């Protein structure tokens, strides 16, 4: 029978880091991807209302303002509050809450209320594509992490399985926590690096938003893998402490 040390490295450290890092990215961004799907569905409802007003043919400024400012902008703020810290920062970089357009601003930009209503339910296609990718890849990374943990537990020596299970539970929790913190920190670092206030010739939301996205993924992967390692050690130490504790009656 393999020793505990041999079981620990049944998979190479490189494989474990890759799985744990991928899991951290998936766990961090899957929630935001599913929230984006909910946002798109709500946006479609607003688009249908706009089309109904256009078909009627006599849209008032009050009706258009209620749809654009009372519903569309309110939806943006409501959905943004449900995102992860990384998702909120990324959204703020692409479309700051302080500069959500009013009806008057949109009319000045597009030329008419009708033109505004035609596009009021549209969302950023690049973000939608990324969210669609994450909705598939994110849960897959989570399943791979859980499956790997299950295999590690099942192949541990019978007397060590509870201890190994505690360590793997700690790794899963630590990876998710580390990934969330790393995505937030990486987003800030990436956005600052590509900020138009620096010398680099990348200006505007494309640069800062792209920096946030890339930095968030890198940060989630690195901090997630580190968090998993710390969490695994904490899980096993907690198990050791609880199982070896001696209760004495006074």
Backbone as a ProteinNet text record, in pm:
[ID]
protein_1_A
[PRIMARY]
XXXXXXXXXXXXXXXXXXXXXXXXXXXXXXXXXXXXXXXXXXXXXXXXXXXXXXXXXXXXXXXXXXXXXXXXXXXXXXXXXXXXXXXXXXXXXXXXXXXXXXXXXXXXXXXXXXXXXXXXXXXXXXXXXXXXXXXXXXXXXXXXXXXXXXXXXXXXXXXXXXXXXXXXXXXXXXXXXXXXXXXXXXXXXXXXXXXXXXXXXXXXXXXXXXXXXXXXXXXXXXXXXXXXXXXXXXXXXXXXXXXXXXXXXX
[TERTIARY]
84.9	0	88.9	48.1	127.1	123.8	234.3	239.9	162.3	143.6	70.5	142.5	279.1	354.2	336.9	334.4	315.9	176.3	77.4	-58	-69.7	4.7	-3.2	40.8	140.5	190.3	149.4	29.5	-26.8	-37.4	-71.4	-65.8	47.8	117	232.5	188.1	277.6	243.9	200.5	259.8	222.4	76.1	33.2	-106.6	-199.3	-163.6	-249.8	-260.9	-149.6	-153	-239.2	-225.9	-305.2	-454.6	-490.6	-631.8	-684.1	-607.2	-651.7	-660.2	-565.1	-571	-689.5	-714.5	-828.6	-960	-965	-1085.4	-1111.5	-1004.1	-1020.1	-1075.6	-1025.7	-1077.9	-1224.8	-1255.4	-1393	-1489.2	-1448.7	-1536.1	-1557.6	-1454.6	-1463.2	-1554.5	-1542.1	-1608.6	-1736.8	-1762.4	-1885.3	-2009.5	-2006.2	-2120.9	-2149.7	-2046.8	-2065.4	-2118.9	-2073.8	-2121.6	-2270.4	-2315.6	-2458.4	-2540.6	-2484	-2553.8	-2564.2	-2463.7	-2469.8	-2582.9	-2603.4	-2714.3	-2847.7	-2861.9	-2985.3	-3004.1	-2894.2	-2900.1	-2946.1	-2893.9	-2933.5	-3082	-3132.4	-3274.6	-3361.5	-3320.6	-3394.3	-3384.1	-3269.3	-3250.6	-3343.5	-3364.3	-3454.4	-3597.6	-3635.6	-3769.7	-3781.1	-3676.2	-3676.9	-3681.3	-3608.3	-3609.5	-3748.8	-3819.4	-3956	-4048.5	-4030.8	-4110.9	-4081.1	-3954.2	-3916.5	-3976.9	-3974.1	-4032.3	-4182.7	-4248.2	-4392.3	-4422	-4340.6	-4359	-4334.4	-4233.5	-4203.7	-4316.2	-4373.1	-4483.1	-4606.7	-4624.9	-4740.1	-4728	-4606.4	-4581.5	-4591.1	-4629.1	-4639.9	-4577.7	-4445.5	-4373.7	-4354	-4388.8	-4366	-4228.2	-4178	-4048.5	-4054.1	-4167.3	-4181	-4172.3	-4235.4	-4230.1	-4087.5	-4022.7	-3886.4	-3791.7	-3810.8	-3724.9	-3744.2	-3868.9	-3896.6	-3829.9	-3828.6	-3769.1	-3616.3	-3558.8	-3412.8	-3353.8	-3405.5	-3346.4	-3408.1	-3540.7	-3607.7	-3592.2	-3579.4	-3568.8	-3429.2	-3380.6	-3251.1	-3137.5	-3123.9	-3015.5	-3032.7	-3157.7	-3183.3	-3145.6	-3171.4	-3134.7	-2982.9	-2910.2	-2764.4	-2714.1	-2765.6	-2719.1	-2759.9	-2881.6	-2930.4	-2848.8	-2820.9	-2745.4	-2599.7	-2546.7	-2406.5	-2382.3	-2479.7	-2462.6	-2454.3	-2498.6	-2497.7	-2371.2	-2284.3	-2163.4	-2057.3	-1954.7	-1839.8	-1763.1	-1671.4	-1590.3	-1518.6	-1464.9	-1401.1	-1500.9	-1618	-1719.1	-1764.1	-1775.9	-1817.7	-1711.9	-1585.4	-1479	-1474.2	-1481.8	-1477.6	-1592.4	-1711.4	-1827.8	-1811.9	-1756.6	-1737.2	-1635.8	-1534.6	-1436.8	-1498.3	-1586.1	-1649.4	-1758.7	-1834.2	-1945.1	-1962.6	-1895.6	-1903	-2046	-2081.3	-2216	-2244.5	-2141.5	-2159.6	-2186.5	-2167.5	-2186.3	-2284.8	-2378.7	-2482.9	-2562.2	-2583.5	-2642.2	-2788.7	-2825.1	-2964.3	-3029.1	-3159.1	-3229.2	-3179.3	-3162.3	-3117.5	-2980.2	-2891.2	-2757.4	-2763.2	-2846.5	-2858.8	-2922.6	-3022	-3084.5	-2983.7	-2902.7	-2800.7	-2698.7	-2673.3	-2574.3	-2631.5	-2756.5	-2814.3	-2907.9	-2955.3	-3032.5	-3182.6	-3239.5	-3384.4	-3420.8	-3542.4	-3591	-3607.1	-3652.2	-3671.7	-3540.2	-3432.2	-3302.2	-3254.4	-3285.2	-3246.9	-3321.1	-3451	-3531.5	-3493.3	-3445.6	-3404	-3285.4	-3199.8	-3078.3	-3078	-3189.2	-3188.2	-3167.1	-3206.1	-3192.4	-3066.9	-2977.6	-2856.2	-2751.2	-2667.3	-2559.3	-2428	-2319.2	-2185.7	-2158.5	-2139.2	-2125.1	-1998.3	-1888.9	-1763.9	-1777.4	-1847.5	-1870	-1962.2	-2062.1	-2154.3	-2081.2	-1988.7	-1913.6	-1824.9	-1758.6	-1673.4	-1757.6	-1871.9	-1957.9	-2008.4	-2041.1	-2088.2	-1978.7	-1854.3	-1742.4	-1723.4	-1729.1	-1708.7	-1820.9	-1942.5	-2055	-2034.1	-1957.6	-1927.3	-1801	-1695.7	-1565.9	-1559.4	-1625.9	-1619.5	-1670.4	-1793	-1841.2	-1757.4	-1701	-1616.3	-1492.4	-1432.6	-1314.7	-1349.8	-1468.1	-1511.6	-1530.2	-1589.9	-1611.3	-1477.5	-1381.3	-1250	-1183.5	-1192.1	-1131.8	-1196.6	-1329.5	-1399.5	-1368.9	-1359.8	-1329	-1189.1	-1092.4	-955.8	-948.5	-1018.4	-1020.6	-1081.3	-1187.6	-1251	-1158.4	-1081.4	-986.8	-876.7	-824.4	-718.8	-768.3	-891.8	-948.8	-968.1	-1023.2	-1053.6	-928.1	-816.6	-695.2	-601.8	-642.9	-563.8	-579.8	-484.8	-495.7	-620.4	-690.7	-816.4	-805.4	-695.6	-681.1	-652.7	-617.5	-584.2	-693.6	-800.5	-897.8	-967.1	-999.5	-1065.9	-974	-849.3	-752.1	-732.4	-720.4	-704.1	-828.6	-947.1	-1071.9	-1079.1	-1034.1	-1033	-939	-825	-731.7	-786.9	-854.5	-911.6	-1026.7	-1104.4	-1211.1	-1150	-1041.7	-972.7	-916.3	-866.2	-811.8	-919.6	-1038.3	-1147.6	-1191.6	-1208.4	-1249.2	-1138.9	-1015.2	-903.4	-881.9	-901.5	-886.4	-989.9	-1113.8	-1220.4	-1195.1	-1156.1	-1129.8	-1009.3	-902.4	-783.4	-809.5	-888.5	-920.9	-1001.1	-1095.7	-1176.5	-1089.5	-1002.9	-913.7	-812.7	-760.1	-663	-722.6	-846.9	-912.6	-932.5	-971.9	-991.4	-859.6	-754.3	-624.2	-565.2	-579	-525.9	-595.6	-725.4	-800.8	-748.8	-732.1	-683.1	-542.9	-456.5	-320	-318.5	-395.9	-399.2	-457.7	-565	-626.2	-533.1	-461.6	-367.8	-252	-206	-95	-131.3	-255.8	-298.5	-380.6	-375	-450.6	-396.1	-483.8	-437	-357.4	-357.5	-278.4	-130.5	-98.2	41.2	97.8	221.6	288.6	243.3	198.5	162.1	51.3	64.4	-30.6	-157.9	-223.1	-352.4	-451.4	-553.1	-639.1	-784	-848.9	-992.8	-1032.3	-1163.8	-1219.9	-1166.7	-1129.7	-1077	-949	-860.7	-734.6	-753.1	-824.3	-841.3	-929	-1033.6	-1118.8	-1044.2	-964.8	-886.1	-780.5	-718.4	-620	-682.1	-802	-873.8	-906.1	-952	-990.6	-871.2	-761.9	-643	-582.1	-569.7	-514	-598.6	-731.3	-820.3	-803.1	-788	-769.4	-635.9	-529.9	-397.7	-396.1	-455.3	-458.7	-539.2	-653.6	-736.7	-663.2	-592.1	-519.5	-408.6	-326	-212.7	-254.1	-340.3	-384.8	-472.4	-545.9	-629.9	-547.7	-441.5	-354.6	-286.3	-240.6	-177	-277.3	-399	-502.7	-539.8	-538.9	-569	-462.4	-336	-227.3	-237.5	-265.1	-280.3	-402.6	-511.8	-633.6	-618	-542.3	-519.9	-442.3	-338.5	-261.1	-346.2	-427.9	-513.8	-615.3	-668.9	-766	-706.5	-586.3	-523.7	-482.5	-434.3	-395.5	-517.8	-629.6	-752.9	-797.4	-788	-824.4	-735	-605	-511.7	-541.7	-571.1	-598.1	-723.4	-827.8	-955.2	-944.9	-881.6	-877.4	-777.4	-678.7	-576.8	-598.7	-705.2	-733.8	-775.4	-722.5	-757.5	-844.5	-962	-1054.6	-1033.8	-1007.3	-985.2	-1089.1	-1142.9	-1241.8	-1169.5	-1214.9	-1151.6	-1200.2
-119.4	0	124.9	224.6	347.6	423.8	487.4	569.4	698.6	770.6	897.9	995.8	995.6	1087.2	1053.3	922.1	880.9	916.7	902.9	939.1	1090.1	1166.6	1310.7	1356.4	1284.3	1320.1	1219.2	1162.8	1076	1154.1	1282.1	1373.4	1470.6	1511	1597.7	1733.3	1803.7	1937.6	2030.3	2012.4	2097.6	2077	1950.7	1921.7	1979.1	1962	2012.1	2164	2233.1	2379.2	2423.1	2352.1	2387.3	2371.1	2260.3	2235.3	2336.2	2358.9	2451.4	2594.7	2634.7	2768.3	2785.3	2684.1	2690	2692.2	2614	2613.7	2751.5	2818.1	2950.2	3050.2	3044.1	3133.5	3102.2	2972	2932.6	2970	2944.3	2974.8	3125.2	3203.3	3348.4	3411.3	3364.8	3433.1	3366	3242	3174.8	3249.2	3294.7	3367.2	3492.4	3567.5	3688.6	3655.7	3544.6	3505.1	3472.1	3403.1	3371.1	3496.5	3590.1	3716.3	3795.5	3785	3851.7	3795.2	3665.2	3602.8	3657.5	3671.9	3728.9	3873	3947.1	4085.7	4093	4003.6	4002.9	3973.2	3880.6	3847.9	3965.7	4035.1	4154.1	4263.7	4274.1	4372.6	4345.6	4218.3	4182.5	4226.6	4218.4	4265.1	4416.3	4491.2	4635.9	4664.5	4587	4604.6	4581	4481.2	4455.8	4572.3	4630.9	4748.7	4864.6	4883.6	4991	4968.5	4844.1	4813.8	4838.4	4806.7	4831.4	4980.6	5061.9	5207.5	5257.4	5202.3	5245	5207.5	5089.8	5047.2	5133.9	5184	5270.2	5402	5449.5	5563.9	5701.1	5712.3	5845	5840.2	5818.2	5805.3	5943.1	5955.2	6081.4	6080	6199	6209.1	6146.1	6158.4	6101	5947.7	5887.3	5742.4	5694.7	5766.8	5729.7	5746.7	5854.2	5878.4	5769.5	5729.4	5625.1	5493.4	5464.5	5340.3	5344.8	5456.4	5466.8	5487.2	5583.9	5619.4	5541.9	5523	5455.3	5305.4	5245.6	5099.7	5053.9	5105.7	5058.5	5091.1	5214.1	5251.1	5187.1	5175.7	5110.7	4963.2	4898.9	4758.4	4741.7	4831.3	4824.8	4828.4	4921.9	4936.4	4817.7	4769.1	4656.4	4530.4	4500.3	4380.3	4393.6	4514.6	4535.8	4506	4533.6	4508.8	4360.6	4275.7	4131.7	4063.5	4139.4	4081.6	4060.6	3984.4	3969.7	4101	4117.6	4240.1	4264.6	4156.4	4170.8	4217.7	4156	4192.1	4336.6	4384.5	4524.1	4621.8	4591.4	4680.8	4680.8	4563.2	4552.2	4630.4	4616.4	4688	4838.9	4880.8	5024.7	5082.5	5004.4	5052.6	5068.1	4975.3	4982.5	5088.4	5100.9	5197	5246.2	5355.4	5406	5441.1	5408.9	5439.1	5588.6	5668.4	5813.6	5874.3	5796.2	5851.3	5770.6	5701.6	5634.1	5739.7	5720.7	5827.5	5854.1	5980.2	6020.5	6018.7	6034.4	6038.8	6155.2	6270.9	6388.3	6365.4	6303.5	6276	6177.5	6075.8	5977.4	6038	6122.8	6188.2	6278	6350.8	6436.7	6353.5	6231.7	6146.5	6075.4	6029.7	5947.1	6024.1	6140.1	6224.1	6225.7	6123.9	6120.6	6020.4	6036.6	5940.2	5803.3	5800.3	5672.6	5595.9	5666.6	5601.5	5548.7	5623.3	5579.3	5451.9	5447.7	5330.8	5209	5231.2	5118.6	5044.3	5115	5053.8	5039.2	5073.2	5076.7	4940.4	4832.7	4699.8	4626	4693.9	4627.6	4627.3	4523.6	4513.2	4488.9	4501.4	4490.9	4347.3	4328.5	4193.9	4124.6	4198.6	4135.7	4077.3	4149.3	4099.1	3977.6	3981.3	3867.9	3742.4	3758.7	3642.5	3584.6	3672	3624.2	3553.2	3610.5	3549.6	3413.7	3401.4	3273	3167.1	3206.8	3113.1	3067.7	3162.9	3131.1	3042	3064.6	2982.1	2835	2807.3	2668.9	2619.5	2702.4	2660.1	2666.2	2764.1	2779.9	2659.4	2615	2495.4	2371.1	2362.3	2248	2247.6	2365.8	2374.1	2336.1	2375.5	2340.2	2189	2128	1982.4	1908.3	1957.7	1893.1	1899	2015.1	2028.1	1931.9	1928.3	1839.1	1692.7	1660.7	1522.6	1483.9	1574.4	1545.4	1525.5	1612.3	1597.3	1463.1	1424.4	1296.3	1178.4	1185.1	1077.1	1072.2	1188.7	1193.6	1133.7	1166	1112.7	961.8	916.7	773.4	687.7	742.2	663.7	680.4	759.4	770	641.9	617.3	501.2	515.7	405.6	414.9	494.3	476	547	696.1	736.1	876.6	951.4	884.2	947.1	1066.7	1057.2	1170.9	1292.3	1268.3	1378.4	1437.9	1351.2	1398.2	1473.1	1422.2	1489.8	1628.9	1641.8	1773.8	1868	1815.6	1898.2	1939.6	1848	1880.7	1980.6	1968.5	2067.1	2205.6	2208.9	2335.6	2391.1	2303.9	2347.2	2409.3	2349	2402.5	2539.2	2550.6	2679.5	2783.7	2743.9	2836.4	2881.1	2790.9	2826.4	2928.1	2908.5	3003.4	3140.4	3141.3	3268.6	3339.5	3263.1	3322.4	3372	3297.5	3338.8	3467.9	3481.9	3604.1	3725.2	3710.2	3819.7	3849.8	3744.7	3764	3829.6	3794.4	3856.9	4006.1	4041.1	4182.5	4259.1	4202.9	4269.9	4275	4165.6	4162.1	4259.9	4275.9	4372.5	4513.5	4549	4682.5	4704.2	4603.9	4617.6	4629.2	4545.2	4548.9	4677.4	4724.3	4849.5	4967.7	4966.4	5075.3	5075	4955.2	4945.5	5003.9	4981.1	5028	5156	5222	5345.9	5454.5	5538.1	5648.1	5751.9	5743.6	5838.8	5802.2	5679.9	5637.8	5667.7	5632.4	5663.8	5571.5	5450.2	5354.2	5410.9	5396.2	5459.3	5379.7	5342.6	5273.6	5358.9	5406.5	5507.3	5458.6	5491.7	5470.9	5338	5310	5192.3	5062.2	5059.9	4937.4	4895.4	4993.4	4961.5	4921	5001.3	4970.8	4847.6	4833.7	4714.9	4587.9	4594.1	4477.6	4443.5	4547.9	4523.5	4459.1	4503.2	4444.7	4298.3	4269.8	4133	4038.7	4078	3993.1	3982	4096.1	4094.4	4013.5	4020.1	3942.5	3793.8	3748.5	3606.1	3558.2	3636.1	3598.3	3598.4	3702.8	3711.8	3600.8	3567.8	3460.1	3327.4	3303.6	3177.1	3166.4	3270.6	3264.7	3262	3355	3359.8	3239.3	3189.5	3072.7	2949.3	2928.3	2813.6	2825.9	2947.3	2968.8	2949.6	3000.6	2984.5	2839.1	2760.6	2618.1	2547.3	2583.5	2521.7	2557.7	2683.7	2727.4	2662.1	2655.7	2595.9	2448.1	2377.8	2235.2	2214.4	2293.9	2282.3	2316.4	2420.5	2459.8	2350.9	2286.9	2179.9	2061.4	2021.1	1907.4	1941.8	2063.7	2104.2	2112.5	2160.3	2164.1	2024.3	1932.7	1793.6	1736.2	1761	1709.7	1767.1	1893.5	1958.9	1900.8	1883.5	1835.2	1688.9	1606.5	1463	1428.7	1513.9	1483.8	1560.3	1637.1	1714.8	1618.4	1641.1	1559.4	1642	1589.9	1657.5	1603	1689.2	1648.1	1709.4	1625.7	1674.4	1732.7	1850.5	1913.8	1850.5
0	0	0	-78	-88.1	43	72.8	193	170.9	282.2	274.2	182.3	188.7	105	-42.6	-72.7	-211.8	-259.8	-174.2	-211.4	-234.6	-157.7	-168.7	-307.1	-365.8	-496.7	-603.2	-586	-688.1	-819.3	-808.3	-920.8	-893.9	-999.5	-981.2	-927.6	-857.6	-809.3	-921.7	-1042.1	-1155.2	-1192.3	-1195.4	-1229	-1122.9	-997.1	-890.5	-893.9	-918.1	-926.9	-1045.1	-1158.2	-1276.3	-1249	-1183.7	-1154	-1052.9	-947.2	-843.3	-894.8	-980.6	-1038.2	-1131.3	-1214.8	-1306	-1229.1	-1122.4	-1038.8	-979	-933.7	-873.5	-974.1	-1098.2	-1202.8	-1229.3	-1241.9	-1271.2	-1160.6	-1034.9	-921.8	-908.2	-939.4	-924.7	-1029.4	-1154.1	-1263.1	-1311.3	-1269.8	-1313.2	-1264.2	-1138.8	-1084	-1166.8	-1199.8	-1278.7	-1417.5	-1474.9	-1607.3	-1604.6	-1500.7	-1491	-1461.6	-1385.5	-1363.1	-1492.7	-1576.5	-1706.6	-1791.2	-1782.9	-1855.2	-1805.5	-1674.3	-1618.7	-1664.9	-1669.5	-1715.5	-1861.6	-1945.4	-2086.1	-2102.1	-2022.1	-2031.1	-1989.5	-1883	-1840.9	-1945.4	-2009.7	-2116	-2233.4	-2264.2	-2374	-2343.9	-2216.5	-2178.5	-2200.5	-2165.8	-2189.3	-2338.5	-2418.7	-2563.3	-2621.1	-2568.1	-2616.6	-2582.6	-2463.5	-2428.5	-2522.8	-2556.1	-2647.8	-2785.8	-2832.4	-2963.4	-2964.5	-2853.2	-2845.1	-2853.3	-2788.6	-2797.5	-2939.3	-3005.4	-3142.1	-3237.4	-3218	-3303.9	-3284.4	-3163.2	-3137.3	-3212.4	-3224.9	-3310.2	-3247.3	-3124	-3059.8	-2920.1	-2916.6	-2790.9	-2729.2	-2602.7	-2532.1	-2465.6	-2437	-2370.3	-2231.3	-2163.1	-2029.6	-2034.9	-2135.1	-2149.5	-2180.2	-2270.5	-2305.7	-2187.2	-2110.8	-1995.4	-1888.9	-1869.3	-1771.1	-1810.5	-1941.3	-1988.1	-1979.1	-2020.6	-2025	-1885.8	-1812.9	-1684.2	-1568.5	-1574.2	-1463.2	-1465.1	-1584.7	-1593.4	-1636.1	-1749.8	-1801.3	-1704.8	-1663.3	-1571.7	-1434.8	-1390.5	-1261.6	-1267.7	-1383.1	-1400.3	-1393.2	-1457.5	-1453.7	-1309.9	-1231.2	-1093.4	-1007	-1027.5	-948	-974	-1100.2	-1133.9	-1091.8	-1096.9	-1061.2	-913.4	-829.7	-686.5	-654.3	-745.3	-721.8	-774.4	-838.1	-894.3	-786.6	-821.8	-734.2	-730.3	-634.2	-632.1	-764.9	-824.9	-955.6	-1061.1	-1062.3	-1161.6	-1148.8	-1026.2	-1006.3	-1056.4	-1026.2	-1073.5	-1226.2	-1285.5	-1432.1	-1495	-1438.3	-1490.6	-1476.3	-1363.2	-1341.6	-1439	-1475.1	-1571.7	-1710.5	-1748	-1878.8	-1884	-1775.5	-1772.6	-1629.7	-1592.9	-1455.6	-1415.4	-1292.4	-1242.9	-1246	-1225.9	-1221.8	-1358.3	-1464.6	-1599	-1683.1	-1618	-1694.3	-1771.1	-1900.6	-1982.5	-1950.9	-1956	-1943.3	-2081.8	-2085.9	-2214	-2297.9	-2237.6	-2312.8	-2375	-2300.3	-2353	-2469.4	-2457.2	-2564.7	-2689.2	-2670.4	-2784.9	-2856	-2779.1	-2839.3	-2917.2	-2868.9	-2934.6	-3056	-3047.6	-3153.3	-3245.9	-3202.7	-3293.1	-3270.6	-3209.3	-3187.9	-3079.1	-3025.4	-2926	-2989.3	-3113.9	-3182.6	-3195.4	-3227.3	-3239.7	-3104.3	-2998.6	-2863.7	-2827.8	-2853.2	-2817.4	-2900	-3021.9	-3105.1	-3045	-2972.9	-2919.6	-2768.4	-2701.5	-2555.4	-2492.2	-2559.9	-2501.7	-2544.1	-2617.4	-2663.4	-2553.8	-2552.8	-2454.1	-2526.1	-2454.5	-2512.5	-2558.1	-2688.2	-2745.1	-2697.6	-2679.3	-2636	-2495.7	-2407.1	-2271.5	-2275.2	-2362.8	-2374.5	-2421.1	-2515.2	-2564.7	-2455.3	-2380.8	-2272	-2166.1	-2131.4	-2030.2	-2076.3	-2206.1	-2257.8	-2248.1	-2272.9	-2262	-2117.8	-2023.7	-1882.9	-1829.9	-1877.6	-1830.5	-1864.2	-1968.8	-2000.7	-1934.1	-1939	-1887	-1735	-1673.7	-1528.3	-1451.8	-1476.1	-1406	-1435.2	-1557.4	-1590	-1501.3	-1478.2	-1391.9	-1248.4	-1204.6	-1069	-1055.6	-1157.6	-1155	-1154.6	-1232.2	-1236.3	-1099	-1032.2	-899.5	-800.1	-800.5	-707.9	-739.7	-869.1	-907.9	-864.3	-883	-841.4	-690.4	-616.9	-471.1	-431.4	-501.2	-471.5	-496	-605.1	-635.1	-530	-492.1	-390.8	-258.9	-221.6	-97.3	-107	-219.6	-233.7	-237	-287	-297.7	-178.4	-82.6	40.4	122.3	207.4	296.4	382.9	411.3	486.6	615.3	688.6	815.6	796.9	674.6	648.5	573.8	534.4	445.4	507.7	634.8	698.9	702.1	729.8	733.6	594.4	494.1	356.4	310.6	347.7	310.3	371.5	495.2	558.4	484.4	442.3	366.6	231.6	164.2	33.3	45.2	151.3	174	196	272.7	293.1	164.2	76.3	-51.8	-139.5	-139.9	-221.2	-170.5	-38.9	18.5	0.8	28.7	15.3	-127.8	-223.4	-363.5	-407.7	-363.7	-400.2	-338.2	-210.6	-142.8	-203	-225.4	-285.3	-425.9	-501.9	-637.2	-640.3	-547.6	-542.8	-509.9	-410.5	-374.9	-483.8	-547.3	-653.8	-776.1	-809.5	-924.2	-900.1	-779.6	-745	-752.7	-690.6	-690.8	-831.2	-906.3	-1041.9	-1134.1	-1114.8	-1194.6	-1170.1	-1043.4	-1010.6	-1068.1	-1056	-1106.2	-1258.2	-1325	-1471.1	-1524.5	-1461.5	-1505.3	-1482.3	-1369.6	-1340.9	-1440.2	-1478.8	-1572.2	-1708.3	-1751.8	-1883.6	-1875.8	-1762.7	-1746.6	-1837.6	-1894.2	-1978.3	-1902.7	-1769.2	-1691.9	-1693.8	-1742.5	-1750.1	-1889.3	-1908.1	-2034.3	-2147.1	-2111.2	-2214.3	-2303.1	-2435.6	-2527.9	-2548.2	-2440.2	-2447.8	-2369.9	-2437.9	-2377.2	-2370.8	-2262.9	-2253	-2194.4	-2205.5	-2140.3	-2197.7	-2326	-2386	-2316.2	-2291	-2225.3	-2081.2	-2003.3	-1861.4	-1840.7	-1921.3	-1908.6	-1946.3	-2054	-2093.5	-1990.4	-1933.2	-1827.9	-1706.5	-1671.2	-1557.8	-1584.8	-1706.2	-1740.5	-1733.8	-1798.4	-1800.6	-1660.3	-1594	-1459.2	-1363.5	-1379.8	-1292.8	-1310.3	-1434.3	-1460.4	-1403.6	-1430.7	-1380.4	-1227.3	-1168.3	-1022.7	-960	-1020	-966.3	-972.8	-1083.1	-1097.9	-992.9	-983.7	-891.4	-746	-706.8	-567.8	-534.6	-634.1	-610.1	-580	-659.1	-634.5	-498.4	-466.2	-335.9	-222.9	-241.7	-139.9	-118	-226.4	-212.5	-130.1	-154.2	-77.8	70.6	97.4	237	300.2	223.9	276.5	305.7	220.3	244.4	373.3	395	518.6	640.3	626.8	738.3	769.5	662.8	683.8	757.3	717.6	784.5	927.6	948.9	1084.6	1176	1119.3	1198.7	1235.7	1139.7	1167.5	1276.6	1264.8	1365.5	1503.5	1507.5	1635.9	1701.1	1620.6	1676.6	1718.8	1634.9	1665.1	1775.7	1794.8	1896.7	2027.1	2030.5	2151.1	2263	2378.9	2495	2589.2	2616.6	2707.2	2848.5	2941.1	3078.8	3167.9	3254.4	3351.2	3472.6	3518.7	3634.9	3763.6
[MASK]
++++++++++++++++++++++++++++++++++++++++++++++++++++++++++++++++++++++++++++++++++++++++++++++++++++++++++++++++++++++++++++++++++++++++++++++++++++++++++++++++++++++++++++++++++++++++++++++++++++++++++++++++++++++++++++++++++++++++++++++++++++++++++

